[in-house]
């Protein structure tokens, strides 16, 4: 059953299929009324998703941004796979970094332009989404600083947050992928986190295989003591 609101008020004439605006919400009235104690009651069903109009240019840019983000993730995944299967980096690290930056720029545009919106008040979406995004960004930056840069570390880092979690920066990325679209109430962009998280899990698998090859039993023991 869909969630609904019961609003005690005098009914106003409305055309069939029209929508009623609430602060931050959009509801669709059900036909028919009931009267109790002389007060007419309207039952309004809240729709979870709302589709907004989008221009052809914005649609093209949004699709291009999503494709660019997907390309950056595939490139990063290919880097880890080739490093494991061939024992060396085949794709230039700087190229990967540039494409990744452009990919996140495209993803950011997509998150804002997504025409399929969650029907939530901004009083909910902004604080929840901003908290998740800030936590994700902070966790990512903190984790990378502990590794002394954005490249692969020459030594195994097991201190600080790495004593509990092997890949805190990737958890930060997932939180960022959820939080930023949630601020904009962008449903499809938020749902795409399933795709990004799946790719991250695959490349993490190959990344850990490389680390096992480099550090041997020490890394295997470290995996047993930590989460993800």
Rosetta constraint file for C-alpha pairs under 8 A:
AtomPair CA 2 CA 45 HARMONIC 6.63 0.50
AtomPair CA 2 CA 46 HARMONIC 7.29 0.50
AtomPair CA 2 CA 47 HARMONIC 7.95 0.50
AtomPair CA 3 CA 45 HARMONIC 6.21 0.50
AtomPair CA 3 CA 46 HARMONIC 6.16 0.50
AtomPair CA 4 CA 43 HARMONIC 6.76 0.50
AtomPair CA 4 CA 44 HARMONIC 5.57 0.50
AtomPair CA 4 CA 45 HARMONIC 4.48 0.50
AtomPair CA 4 CA 46 HARMONIC 5.77 0.50
AtomPair CA 5 CA 43 HARMONIC 6.07 0.50
AtomPair CA 5 CA 44 HARMONIC 5.44 0.50
AtomPair CA 5 CA 45 HARMONIC 6.63 0.50
AtomPair CA 5 CA 46 HARMONIC 7.55 0.50
AtomPair CA 6 CA 41 HARMONIC 6.73 0.50
AtomPair CA 6 CA 42 HARMONIC 6.09 0.50
AtomPair CA 6 CA 43 HARMONIC 4.94 0.50
AtomPair CA 6 CA 44 HARMONIC 6.53 0.50
AtomPair CA 7 CA 41 HARMONIC 6.01 0.50
AtomPair CA 7 CA 42 HARMONIC 5.75 0.50
AtomPair CA 7 CA 43 HARMONIC 6.75 0.50
AtomPair CA 7 CA 44 HARMONIC 7.81 0.50
AtomPair CA 8 CA 39 HARMONIC 6.71 0.50
AtomPair CA 8 CA 40 HARMONIC 6.46 0.50
AtomPair CA 8 CA 41 HARMONIC 4.96 0.50
AtomPair CA 8 CA 42 HARMONIC 6.90 0.50
AtomPair CA 9 CA 39 HARMONIC 6.88 0.50
AtomPair CA 9 CA 40 HARMONIC 6.15 0.50
AtomPair CA 9 CA 41 HARMONIC 6.21 0.50
AtomPair CA 9 CA 42 HARMONIC 7.47 0.50
AtomPair CA 10 CA 39 HARMONIC 7.03 0.50
AtomPair CA 10 CA 40 HARMONIC 5.74 0.50
AtomPair CA 10 CA 41 HARMONIC 7.46 0.50
AtomPair CA 11 CA 40 HARMONIC 6.67 0.50
AtomPair CA 11 CA 41 HARMONIC 7.52 0.50
AtomPair CA 11 CA 42 HARMONIC 7.10 0.50
AtomPair CA 14 CA 18 HARMONIC 6.74 0.50
AtomPair CA 16 CA 31 HARMONIC 7.79 0.50
AtomPair CA 17 CA 28 HARMONIC 7.11 0.50
AtomPair CA 17 CA 29 HARMONIC 7.59 0.50
AtomPair CA 18 CA 28 HARMONIC 6.65 0.50
AtomPair CA 18 CA 29 HARMONIC 7.43 0.50
AtomPair CA 19 CA 26 HARMONIC 6.74 0.50
AtomPair CA 19 CA 27 HARMONIC 5.77 0.50
AtomPair CA 19 CA 28 HARMONIC 4.72 0.50
AtomPair CA 19 CA 29 HARMONIC 6.70 0.50
AtomPair CA 20 CA 26 HARMONIC 6.11 0.50
AtomPair CA 20 CA 27 HARMONIC 5.34 0.50
AtomPair CA 20 CA 28 HARMONIC 6.09 0.50
AtomPair CA 20 CA 29 HARMONIC 7.08 0.50
AtomPair CA 21 CA 25 HARMONIC 6.36 0.50
AtomPair CA 21 CA 26 HARMONIC 5.07 0.50
AtomPair CA 21 CA 27 HARMONIC 6.54 0.50
AtomPair CA 22 CA 26 HARMONIC 5.89 0.50
AtomPair CA 22 CA 27 HARMONIC 7.33 0.50
AtomPair CA 23 CA 121 HARMONIC 7.01 0.50
AtomPair CA 24 CA 119 HARMONIC 7.56 0.50
AtomPair CA 24 CA 120 HARMONIC 6.28 0.50
AtomPair CA 24 CA 121 HARMONIC 3.99 0.50
AtomPair CA 24 CA 122 HARMONIC 6.30 0.50
AtomPair CA 25 CA 46 HARMONIC 7.59 0.50
AtomPair CA 25 CA 119 HARMONIC 5.82 0.50
AtomPair CA 25 CA 120 HARMONIC 6.05 0.50
AtomPair CA 25 CA 121 HARMONIC 5.93 0.50
AtomPair CA 26 CA 46 HARMONIC 6.39 0.50
AtomPair CA 26 CA 47 HARMONIC 6.86 0.50
AtomPair CA 26 CA 119 HARMONIC 6.74 0.50
AtomPair CA 27 CA 44 HARMONIC 5.87 0.50
AtomPair CA 27 CA 45 HARMONIC 5.50 0.50
AtomPair CA 27 CA 46 HARMONIC 4.40 0.50
AtomPair CA 27 CA 47 HARMONIC 6.10 0.50
AtomPair CA 28 CA 44 HARMONIC 5.60 0.50
AtomPair CA 28 CA 45 HARMONIC 5.35 0.50
AtomPair CA 28 CA 46 HARMONIC 6.38 0.50
AtomPair CA 28 CA 47 HARMONIC 7.22 0.50
AtomPair CA 29 CA 42 HARMONIC 7.17 0.50
AtomPair CA 29 CA 43 HARMONIC 6.21 0.50
AtomPair CA 29 CA 44 HARMONIC 4.32 0.50
AtomPair CA 29 CA 45 HARMONIC 6.17 0.50
AtomPair CA 30 CA 42 HARMONIC 7.55 0.50
AtomPair CA 30 CA 43 HARMONIC 6.00 0.50
AtomPair CA 30 CA 44 HARMONIC 5.93 0.50
AtomPair CA 30 CA 45 HARMONIC 7.02 0.50
AtomPair CA 32 CA 42 HARMONIC 7.67 0.50
AtomPair CA 33 CA 40 HARMONIC 6.67 0.50
AtomPair CA 33 CA 41 HARMONIC 5.92 0.50
AtomPair CA 33 CA 42 HARMONIC 5.80 0.50
AtomPair CA 33 CA 43 HARMONIC 7.65 0.50
AtomPair CA 34 CA 40 HARMONIC 6.01 0.50
AtomPair CA 34 CA 41 HARMONIC 5.80 0.50
AtomPair CA 34 CA 42 HARMONIC 7.63 0.50
AtomPair CA 35 CA 39 HARMONIC 5.57 0.50
AtomPair CA 35 CA 40 HARMONIC 4.67 0.50
AtomPair CA 35 CA 41 HARMONIC 6.37 0.50
AtomPair CA 36 CA 40 HARMONIC 6.67 0.50
AtomPair CA 36 CA 41 HARMONIC 7.81 0.50
AtomPair CA 47 CA 119 HARMONIC 6.77 0.50
AtomPair CA 48 CA 118 HARMONIC 5.89 0.50
AtomPair CA 48 CA 119 HARMONIC 5.02 0.50
AtomPair CA 48 CA 120 HARMONIC 7.78 0.50
AtomPair CA 49 CA 116 HARMONIC 6.63 0.50
AtomPair CA 49 CA 117 HARMONIC 5.64 0.50
AtomPair CA 49 CA 118 HARMONIC 4.80 0.50
AtomPair CA 49 CA 119 HARMONIC 5.37 0.50
AtomPair CA 49 CA 187 HARMONIC 7.78 0.50
AtomPair CA 50 CA 116 HARMONIC 5.88 0.50
AtomPair CA 50 CA 117 HARMONIC 5.17 0.50
AtomPair CA 50 CA 118 HARMONIC 6.35 0.50
AtomPair CA 50 CA 119 HARMONIC 6.17 0.50
AtomPair CA 51 CA 115 HARMONIC 5.55 0.50
AtomPair CA 51 CA 116 HARMONIC 4.63 0.50
AtomPair CA 51 CA 117 HARMONIC 6.12 0.50
AtomPair CA 52 CA 115 HARMONIC 4.87 0.50
AtomPair CA 52 CA 116 HARMONIC 6.43 0.50
AtomPair CA 52 CA 117 HARMONIC 7.36 0.50
AtomPair CA 53 CA 115 HARMONIC 6.60 0.50
AtomPair CA 54 CA 58 HARMONIC 6.39 0.50
AtomPair CA 54 CA 59 HARMONIC 6.43 0.50
AtomPair CA 54 CA 113 HARMONIC 7.96 0.50
AtomPair CA 54 CA 115 HARMONIC 6.41 0.50
AtomPair CA 55 CA 59 HARMONIC 6.16 0.50
AtomPair CA 56 CA 60 HARMONIC 6.20 0.50
AtomPair CA 57 CA 61 HARMONIC 6.21 0.50
AtomPair CA 58 CA 62 HARMONIC 5.90 0.50
AtomPair CA 58 CA 113 HARMONIC 7.03 0.50
AtomPair CA 59 CA 63 HARMONIC 6.19 0.50
AtomPair CA 59 CA 113 HARMONIC 7.83 0.50
AtomPair CA 60 CA 64 HARMONIC 6.08 0.50
AtomPair CA 61 CA 65 HARMONIC 6.03 0.50
AtomPair CA 61 CA 109 HARMONIC 7.95 0.50
AtomPair CA 61 CA 110 HARMONIC 7.72 0.50
AtomPair CA 62 CA 66 HARMONIC 6.27 0.50
AtomPair CA 62 CA 106 HARMONIC 7.50 0.50
AtomPair CA 62 CA 109 HARMONIC 6.48 0.50
AtomPair CA 62 CA 110 HARMONIC 4.61 0.50
AtomPair CA 62 CA 113 HARMONIC 6.36 0.50
AtomPair CA 62 CA 114 HARMONIC 7.20 0.50
AtomPair CA 63 CA 67 HARMONIC 6.11 0.50
AtomPair CA 63 CA 110 HARMONIC 7.24 0.50
AtomPair CA 64 CA 68 HARMONIC 6.04 0.50
AtomPair CA 64 CA 106 HARMONIC 7.14 0.50
AtomPair CA 65 CA 69 HARMONIC 6.22 0.50
AtomPair CA 65 CA 103 HARMONIC 6.89 0.50
AtomPair CA 65 CA 105 HARMONIC 7.36 0.50
AtomPair CA 65 CA 106 HARMONIC 3.56 0.50
AtomPair CA 65 CA 107 HARMONIC 5.36 0.50
AtomPair CA 65 CA 108 HARMONIC 7.82 0.50
AtomPair CA 65 CA 109 HARMONIC 6.49 0.50
AtomPair CA 65 CA 110 HARMONIC 5.79 0.50
AtomPair CA 66 CA 70 HARMONIC 6.22 0.50
AtomPair CA 66 CA 103 HARMONIC 7.77 0.50
AtomPair CA 66 CA 106 HARMONIC 6.14 0.50
AtomPair CA 66 CA 107 HARMONIC 5.50 0.50
AtomPair CA 66 CA 110 HARMONIC 6.19 0.50
AtomPair CA 67 CA 71 HARMONIC 6.07 0.50
AtomPair CA 68 CA 72 HARMONIC 6.26 0.50
AtomPair CA 68 CA 99 HARMONIC 7.97 0.50
AtomPair CA 68 CA 102 HARMONIC 7.10 0.50
AtomPair CA 68 CA 103 HARMONIC 4.83 0.50
AtomPair CA 68 CA 106 HARMONIC 6.15 0.50
AtomPair CA 68 CA 107 HARMONIC 7.63 0.50
AtomPair CA 69 CA 73 HARMONIC 6.41 0.50
AtomPair CA 69 CA 100 HARMONIC 7.24 0.50
AtomPair CA 69 CA 102 HARMONIC 7.45 0.50
AtomPair CA 69 CA 103 HARMONIC 3.76 0.50
AtomPair CA 69 CA 104 HARMONIC 5.86 0.50
AtomPair CA 69 CA 105 HARMONIC 7.97 0.50
AtomPair CA 69 CA 106 HARMONIC 6.11 0.50
AtomPair CA 69 CA 107 HARMONIC 5.66 0.50
AtomPair CA 70 CA 74 HARMONIC 6.18 0.50
AtomPair CA 70 CA 103 HARMONIC 7.24 0.50
AtomPair CA 71 CA 75 HARMONIC 6.05 0.50
AtomPair CA 71 CA 99 HARMONIC 7.92 0.50
AtomPair CA 71 CA 103 HARMONIC 7.23 0.50
AtomPair CA 72 CA 76 HARMONIC 6.20 0.50
AtomPair CA 72 CA 96 HARMONIC 7.22 0.50
AtomPair CA 72 CA 99 HARMONIC 5.49 0.50
AtomPair CA 72 CA 100 HARMONIC 4.86 0.50
AtomPair CA 72 CA 102 HARMONIC 7.94 0.50
AtomPair CA 72 CA 103 HARMONIC 5.51 0.50
AtomPair CA 73 CA 77 HARMONIC 6.10 0.50
AtomPair CA 73 CA 100 HARMONIC 7.27 0.50
AtomPair CA 73 CA 196 HARMONIC 7.62 0.50
AtomPair CA 73 CA 199 HARMONIC 7.13 0.50
AtomPair CA 74 CA 78 HARMONIC 6.03 0.50
AtomPair CA 74 CA 199 HARMONIC 7.82 0.50
AtomPair CA 75 CA 79 HARMONIC 6.20 0.50
AtomPair CA 75 CA 96 HARMONIC 6.69 0.50
AtomPair CA 76 CA 80 HARMONIC 6.63 0.50
AtomPair CA 76 CA 96 HARMONIC 6.56 0.50
AtomPair CA 76 CA 100 HARMONIC 7.98 0.50
AtomPair CA 76 CA 203 HARMONIC 7.63 0.50
AtomPair CA 77 CA 81 HARMONIC 6.29 0.50
AtomPair CA 77 CA 199 HARMONIC 7.23 0.50
AtomPair CA 77 CA 200 HARMONIC 7.85 0.50
AtomPair CA 77 CA 202 HARMONIC 7.48 0.50
AtomPair CA 77 CA 203 HARMONIC 5.06 0.50
AtomPair CA 78 CA 82 HARMONIC 6.00 0.50
AtomPair CA 79 CA 83 HARMONIC 6.08 0.50
AtomPair CA 79 CA 89 HARMONIC 6.64 0.50
AtomPair CA 79 CA 90 HARMONIC 6.81 0.50
AtomPair CA 79 CA 91 HARMONIC 5.93 0.50
AtomPair CA 80 CA 84 HARMONIC 6.25 0.50
AtomPair CA 80 CA 89 HARMONIC 7.98 0.50
AtomPair CA 80 CA 203 HARMONIC 6.07 0.50
AtomPair CA 80 CA 206 HARMONIC 5.77 0.50
AtomPair CA 80 CA 207 HARMONIC 5.78 0.50
AtomPair CA 81 CA 85 HARMONIC 6.10 0.50
AtomPair CA 81 CA 203 HARMONIC 7.27 0.50
AtomPair CA 81 CA 206 HARMONIC 5.95 0.50
AtomPair CA 81 CA 207 HARMONIC 7.96 0.50
AtomPair CA 82 CA 86 HARMONIC 5.49 0.50
AtomPair CA 82 CA 87 HARMONIC 7.22 0.50
AtomPair CA 82 CA 88 HARMONIC 7.04 0.50
AtomPair CA 82 CA 89 HARMONIC 6.58 0.50
AtomPair CA 82 CA 90 HARMONIC 6.33 0.50
AtomPair CA 83 CA 87 HARMONIC 4.98 0.50
AtomPair CA 83 CA 88 HARMONIC 4.66 0.50
AtomPair CA 83 CA 89 HARMONIC 4.93 0.50
AtomPair CA 83 CA 90 HARMONIC 6.91 0.50
AtomPair CA 83 CA 210 HARMONIC 7.28 0.50
AtomPair CA 84 CA 88 HARMONIC 7.29 0.50
AtomPair CA 84 CA 206 HARMONIC 6.37 0.50
AtomPair CA 84 CA 207 HARMONIC 7.57 0.50
AtomPair CA 84 CA 209 HARMONIC 6.85 0.50
AtomPair CA 84 CA 210 HARMONIC 5.57 0.50
AtomPair CA 91 CA 95 HARMONIC 7.52 0.50
AtomPair CA 91 CA 96 HARMONIC 7.27 0.50
AtomPair CA 92 CA 96 HARMONIC 6.38 0.50
AtomPair CA 93 CA 97 HARMONIC 6.19 0.50
AtomPair CA 94 CA 98 HARMONIC 6.21 0.50
AtomPair CA 95 CA 99 HARMONIC 6.19 0.50
AtomPair CA 96 CA 100 HARMONIC 5.98 0.50
AtomPair CA 97 CA 101 HARMONIC 6.21 0.50
AtomPair CA 98 CA 102 HARMONIC 6.31 0.50
AtomPair CA 99 CA 103 HARMONIC 5.90 0.50
AtomPair CA 100 CA 104 HARMONIC 6.25 0.50
AtomPair CA 101 CA 105 HARMONIC 6.31 0.50
AtomPair CA 102 CA 106 HARMONIC 6.19 0.50
AtomPair CA 103 CA 107 HARMONIC 6.11 0.50
AtomPair CA 104 CA 108 HARMONIC 5.99 0.50
AtomPair CA 105 CA 109 HARMONIC 6.44 0.50
AtomPair CA 106 CA 110 HARMONIC 6.20 0.50
AtomPair CA 107 CA 111 HARMONIC 6.06 0.50
AtomPair CA 108 CA 112 HARMONIC 6.49 0.50
AtomPair CA 108 CA 180 HARMONIC 7.94 0.50
AtomPair CA 109 CA 113 HARMONIC 6.11 0.50
AtomPair CA 110 CA 114 HARMONIC 5.71 0.50
AtomPair CA 110 CA 189 HARMONIC 6.97 0.50
AtomPair CA 111 CA 180 HARMONIC 7.25 0.50
AtomPair CA 111 CA 181 HARMONIC 5.06 0.50
AtomPair CA 111 CA 184 HARMONIC 6.99 0.50
AtomPair CA 111 CA 186 HARMONIC 5.99 0.50
AtomPair CA 111 CA 189 HARMONIC 5.34 0.50
AtomPair CA 111 CA 190 HARMONIC 7.70 0.50
AtomPair CA 112 CA 181 HARMONIC 6.96 0.50
AtomPair CA 112 CA 184 HARMONIC 5.89 0.50
AtomPair CA 112 CA 186 HARMONIC 6.90 0.50
AtomPair CA 113 CA 186 HARMONIC 7.91 0.50
AtomPair CA 114 CA 186 HARMONIC 5.51 0.50
AtomPair CA 114 CA 187 HARMONIC 7.45 0.50
AtomPair CA 114 CA 188 HARMONIC 6.86 0.50
AtomPair CA 114 CA 189 HARMONIC 6.77 0.50
AtomPair CA 115 CA 186 HARMONIC 7.21 0.50
AtomPair CA 116 CA 186 HARMONIC 6.06 0.50
AtomPair CA 116 CA 187 HARMONIC 5.69 0.50
AtomPair CA 116 CA 188 HARMONIC 6.49 0.50
AtomPair CA 117 CA 184 HARMONIC 7.90 0.50
AtomPair CA 117 CA 185 HARMONIC 5.20 0.50
AtomPair CA 117 CA 186 HARMONIC 4.76 0.50
AtomPair CA 117 CA 187 HARMONIC 5.31 0.50
AtomPair CA 118 CA 185 HARMONIC 5.02 0.50
AtomPair CA 118 CA 186 HARMONIC 6.24 0.50
AtomPair CA 118 CA 187 HARMONIC 5.59 0.50
AtomPair CA 119 CA 185 HARMONIC 7.44 0.50
AtomPair CA 120 CA 124 HARMONIC 6.71 0.50
AtomPair CA 120 CA 125 HARMONIC 6.47 0.50
AtomPair CA 120 CA 185 HARMONIC 7.11 0.50
AtomPair CA 121 CA 125 HARMONIC 6.42 0.50
AtomPair CA 122 CA 126 HARMONIC 5.45 0.50
AtomPair CA 122 CA 183 HARMONIC 7.62 0.50
AtomPair CA 123 CA 127 HARMONIC 6.81 0.50
AtomPair CA 124 CA 128 HARMONIC 6.13 0.50
AtomPair CA 125 CA 129 HARMONIC 5.58 0.50
AtomPair CA 125 CA 182 HARMONIC 5.76 0.50
AtomPair CA 125 CA 183 HARMONIC 4.99 0.50
AtomPair CA 125 CA 184 HARMONIC 7.33 0.50
AtomPair CA 125 CA 185 HARMONIC 6.43 0.50
AtomPair CA 126 CA 130 HARMONIC 5.64 0.50
AtomPair CA 126 CA 182 HARMONIC 7.28 0.50
AtomPair CA 126 CA 183 HARMONIC 4.54 0.50
AtomPair CA 126 CA 184 HARMONIC 7.57 0.50
AtomPair CA 127 CA 131 HARMONIC 5.94 0.50
AtomPair CA 127 CA 183 HARMONIC 7.59 0.50
AtomPair CA 128 CA 132 HARMONIC 6.35 0.50
AtomPair CA 128 CA 179 HARMONIC 7.29 0.50
AtomPair CA 128 CA 182 HARMONIC 7.56 0.50
AtomPair CA 128 CA 183 HARMONIC 7.41 0.50
AtomPair CA 129 CA 133 HARMONIC 6.04 0.50
AtomPair CA 129 CA 178 HARMONIC 7.29 0.50
AtomPair CA 129 CA 179 HARMONIC 4.02 0.50
AtomPair CA 129 CA 180 HARMONIC 5.87 0.50
AtomPair CA 129 CA 181 HARMONIC 7.33 0.50
AtomPair CA 129 CA 182 HARMONIC 4.81 0.50
AtomPair CA 129 CA 183 HARMONIC 4.63 0.50
AtomPair CA 130 CA 134 HARMONIC 5.85 0.50
AtomPair CA 130 CA 179 HARMONIC 5.97 0.50
AtomPair CA 130 CA 180 HARMONIC 6.69 0.50
AtomPair CA 130 CA 183 HARMONIC 6.25 0.50
AtomPair CA 131 CA 135 HARMONIC 6.00 0.50
AtomPair CA 131 CA 179 HARMONIC 7.14 0.50
AtomPair CA 132 CA 136 HARMONIC 6.04 0.50
AtomPair CA 132 CA 175 HARMONIC 5.62 0.50
AtomPair CA 132 CA 176 HARMONIC 6.46 0.50
AtomPair CA 132 CA 178 HARMONIC 7.10 0.50
AtomPair CA 132 CA 179 HARMONIC 4.67 0.50
AtomPair CA 132 CA 180 HARMONIC 7.79 0.50
AtomPair CA 133 CA 137 HARMONIC 6.06 0.50
AtomPair CA 133 CA 175 HARMONIC 5.93 0.50
AtomPair CA 133 CA 176 HARMONIC 4.33 0.50
AtomPair CA 133 CA 177 HARMONIC 7.45 0.50
AtomPair CA 133 CA 178 HARMONIC 7.16 0.50
AtomPair CA 133 CA 179 HARMONIC 4.30 0.50
AtomPair CA 133 CA 180 HARMONIC 5.55 0.50
AtomPair CA 134 CA 138 HARMONIC 5.89 0.50
AtomPair CA 134 CA 176 HARMONIC 7.37 0.50
AtomPair CA 134 CA 179 HARMONIC 7.96 0.50
AtomPair CA 135 CA 139 HARMONIC 5.96 0.50
AtomPair CA 135 CA 172 HARMONIC 7.03 0.50
AtomPair CA 135 CA 175 HARMONIC 7.17 0.50
AtomPair CA 135 CA 176 HARMONIC 7.71 0.50
AtomPair CA 136 CA 140 HARMONIC 6.08 0.50
AtomPair CA 136 CA 171 HARMONIC 7.07 0.50
AtomPair CA 136 CA 172 HARMONIC 3.70 0.50
AtomPair CA 136 CA 173 HARMONIC 5.90 0.50
AtomPair CA 136 CA 174 HARMONIC 7.14 0.50
AtomPair CA 136 CA 175 HARMONIC 4.72 0.50
AtomPair CA 136 CA 176 HARMONIC 4.87 0.50
AtomPair CA 137 CA 141 HARMONIC 6.15 0.50
AtomPair CA 137 CA 172 HARMONIC 5.92 0.50
AtomPair CA 137 CA 173 HARMONIC 7.09 0.50
AtomPair CA 137 CA 175 HARMONIC 7.95 0.50
AtomPair CA 137 CA 176 HARMONIC 6.27 0.50
AtomPair CA 138 CA 142 HARMONIC 5.95 0.50
AtomPair CA 138 CA 172 HARMONIC 7.40 0.50
AtomPair CA 139 CA 143 HARMONIC 5.96 0.50
AtomPair CA 139 CA 168 HARMONIC 6.64 0.50
AtomPair CA 139 CA 169 HARMONIC 6.13 0.50
AtomPair CA 139 CA 171 HARMONIC 7.81 0.50
AtomPair CA 139 CA 172 HARMONIC 5.17 0.50
AtomPair CA 140 CA 144 HARMONIC 6.21 0.50
AtomPair CA 140 CA 168 HARMONIC 6.75 0.50
AtomPair CA 140 CA 169 HARMONIC 4.11 0.50
AtomPair CA 140 CA 170 HARMONIC 7.06 0.50
AtomPair CA 140 CA 171 HARMONIC 7.70 0.50
AtomPair CA 140 CA 172 HARMONIC 4.88 0.50
AtomPair CA 140 CA 173 HARMONIC 6.67 0.50
AtomPair CA 141 CA 145 HARMONIC 6.11 0.50
AtomPair CA 141 CA 169 HARMONIC 7.36 0.50
AtomPair CA 142 CA 146 HARMONIC 6.29 0.50
AtomPair CA 143 CA 147 HARMONIC 6.53 0.50
AtomPair CA 143 CA 161 HARMONIC 7.43 0.50
AtomPair CA 143 CA 162 HARMONIC 7.98 0.50
AtomPair CA 143 CA 168 HARMONIC 6.19 0.50
AtomPair CA 143 CA 169 HARMONIC 5.51 0.50
AtomPair CA 144 CA 148 HARMONIC 6.39 0.50
AtomPair CA 144 CA 149 HARMONIC 5.70 0.50
AtomPair CA 144 CA 150 HARMONIC 5.87 0.50
AtomPair CA 144 CA 169 HARMONIC 6.84 0.50
AtomPair CA 145 CA 149 HARMONIC 5.73 0.50
AtomPair CA 145 CA 150 HARMONIC 7.89 0.50
AtomPair CA 146 CA 157 HARMONIC 7.84 0.50
AtomPair CA 146 CA 160 HARMONIC 7.91 0.50
AtomPair CA 147 CA 153 HARMONIC 6.14 0.50
AtomPair CA 147 CA 157 HARMONIC 6.71 0.50
AtomPair CA 148 CA 153 HARMONIC 7.39 0.50
AtomPair CA 149 CA 153 HARMONIC 7.85 0.50
AtomPair CA 153 CA 157 HARMONIC 7.77 0.50
AtomPair CA 156 CA 215 HARMONIC 7.68 0.50
AtomPair CA 156 CA 219 HARMONIC 7.97 0.50
AtomPair CA 157 CA 162 HARMONIC 6.66 0.50
AtomPair CA 158 CA 162 HARMONIC 4.86 0.50
AtomPair CA 158 CA 163 HARMONIC 4.96 0.50
AtomPair CA 158 CA 222 HARMONIC 7.87 0.50
AtomPair CA 159 CA 163 HARMONIC 5.08 0.50
AtomPair CA 160 CA 164 HARMONIC 7.88 0.50
AtomPair CA 161 CA 165 HARMONIC 6.20 0.50
AtomPair CA 161 CA 168 HARMONIC 7.46 0.50
AtomPair CA 162 CA 166 HARMONIC 5.38 0.50
AtomPair CA 162 CA 167 HARMONIC 7.42 0.50
AtomPair CA 162 CA 168 HARMONIC 7.32 0.50
AtomPair CA 163 CA 226 HARMONIC 6.69 0.50
AtomPair CA 164 CA 225 HARMONIC 7.44 0.50
AtomPair CA 164 CA 226 HARMONIC 4.92 0.50
AtomPair CA 164 CA 227 HARMONIC 6.26 0.50
AtomPair CA 165 CA 226 HARMONIC 5.38 0.50
AtomPair CA 165 CA 227 HARMONIC 4.93 0.50
AtomPair CA 165 CA 228 HARMONIC 5.86 0.50
AtomPair CA 166 CA 223 HARMONIC 7.44 0.50
AtomPair CA 166 CA 226 HARMONIC 6.32 0.50
AtomPair CA 166 CA 227 HARMONIC 6.33 0.50
AtomPair CA 166 CA 228 HARMONIC 5.50 0.50
AtomPair CA 167 CA 171 HARMONIC 6.83 0.50
AtomPair CA 167 CA 228 HARMONIC 6.13 0.50
AtomPair CA 168 CA 172 HARMONIC 6.24 0.50
AtomPair CA 169 CA 173 HARMONIC 6.34 0.50
AtomPair CA 170 CA 174 HARMONIC 6.36 0.50
AtomPair CA 170 CA 200 HARMONIC 7.13 0.50
AtomPair CA 171 CA 175 HARMONIC 6.32 0.50
AtomPair CA 172 CA 176 HARMONIC 6.16 0.50
AtomPair CA 173 CA 177 HARMONIC 6.14 0.50
AtomPair CA 174 CA 178 HARMONIC 6.37 0.50
AtomPair CA 174 CA 193 HARMONIC 6.76 0.50
AtomPair CA 174 CA 196 HARMONIC 7.48 0.50
AtomPair CA 174 CA 197 HARMONIC 6.28 0.50
AtomPair CA 175 CA 179 HARMONIC 5.92 0.50
AtomPair CA 176 CA 180 HARMONIC 5.96 0.50
AtomPair CA 177 CA 181 HARMONIC 6.92 0.50
AtomPair CA 177 CA 190 HARMONIC 6.71 0.50
AtomPair CA 177 CA 193 HARMONIC 5.80 0.50
AtomPair CA 178 CA 182 HARMONIC 6.23 0.50
AtomPair CA 178 CA 190 HARMONIC 5.36 0.50
AtomPair CA 178 CA 191 HARMONIC 7.99 0.50
AtomPair CA 178 CA 193 HARMONIC 6.35 0.50
AtomPair CA 179 CA 183 HARMONIC 6.40 0.50
AtomPair CA 179 CA 190 HARMONIC 7.88 0.50
AtomPair CA 180 CA 184 HARMONIC 6.86 0.50
AtomPair CA 181 CA 185 HARMONIC 5.89 0.50
AtomPair CA 181 CA 186 HARMONIC 5.05 0.50
AtomPair CA 181 CA 187 HARMONIC 7.31 0.50
AtomPair CA 181 CA 189 HARMONIC 5.96 0.50
AtomPair CA 181 CA 190 HARMONIC 5.31 0.50
AtomPair CA 182 CA 186 HARMONIC 6.06 0.50
AtomPair CA 182 CA 187 HARMONIC 7.57 0.50
AtomPair CA 182 CA 190 HARMONIC 6.45 0.50
AtomPair CA 186 CA 190 HARMONIC 6.11 0.50
AtomPair CA 187 CA 191 HARMONIC 6.01 0.50
AtomPair CA 188 CA 192 HARMONIC 6.09 0.50
AtomPair CA 189 CA 193 HARMONIC 7.23 0.50
AtomPair CA 192 CA 196 HARMONIC 6.61 0.50
AtomPair CA 193 CA 197 HARMONIC 5.84 0.50
AtomPair CA 194 CA 198 HARMONIC 6.11 0.50
AtomPair CA 195 CA 199 HARMONIC 6.34 0.50
AtomPair CA 196 CA 200 HARMONIC 6.13 0.50
AtomPair CA 197 CA 201 HARMONIC 6.19 0.50
AtomPair CA 198 CA 202 HARMONIC 6.43 0.50
AtomPair CA 199 CA 203 HARMONIC 6.27 0.50
AtomPair CA 200 CA 204 HARMONIC 5.92 0.50
AtomPair CA 201 CA 205 HARMONIC 6.30 0.50
AtomPair CA 202 CA 206 HARMONIC 6.80 0.50
AtomPair CA 203 CA 207 HARMONIC 6.03 0.50
AtomPair CA 204 CA 208 HARMONIC 6.04 0.50
AtomPair CA 205 CA 209 HARMONIC 6.38 0.50
AtomPair CA 206 CA 210 HARMONIC 6.35 0.50
AtomPair CA 207 CA 211 HARMONIC 6.37 0.50
AtomPair CA 208 CA 212 HARMONIC 6.08 0.50
AtomPair CA 209 CA 213 HARMONIC 6.32 0.50
AtomPair CA 210 CA 214 HARMONIC 6.26 0.50
AtomPair CA 211 CA 215 HARMONIC 5.85 0.50
AtomPair CA 211 CA 216 HARMONIC 7.49 0.50
AtomPair CA 211 CA 219 HARMONIC 6.81 0.50
AtomPair CA 212 CA 216 HARMONIC 4.80 0.50
AtomPair CA 212 CA 217 HARMONIC 7.15 0.50
AtomPair CA 212 CA 219 HARMONIC 5.68 0.50
AtomPair CA 212 CA 220 HARMONIC 6.46 0.50
AtomPair CA 215 CA 219 HARMONIC 5.60 0.50
AtomPair CA 216 CA 220 HARMONIC 6.67 0.50
AtomPair CA 217 CA 221 HARMONIC 6.08 0.50
AtomPair CA 218 CA 222 HARMONIC 6.20 0.50
AtomPair CA 219 CA 223 HARMONIC 6.14 0.50
AtomPair CA 220 CA 224 HARMONIC 6.62 0.50
AtomPair CA 221 CA 225 HARMONIC 6.70 0.50
AtomPair CA 222 CA 226 HARMONIC 6.47 0.50
AtomPair CA 223 CA 227 HARMONIC 7.30 0.50
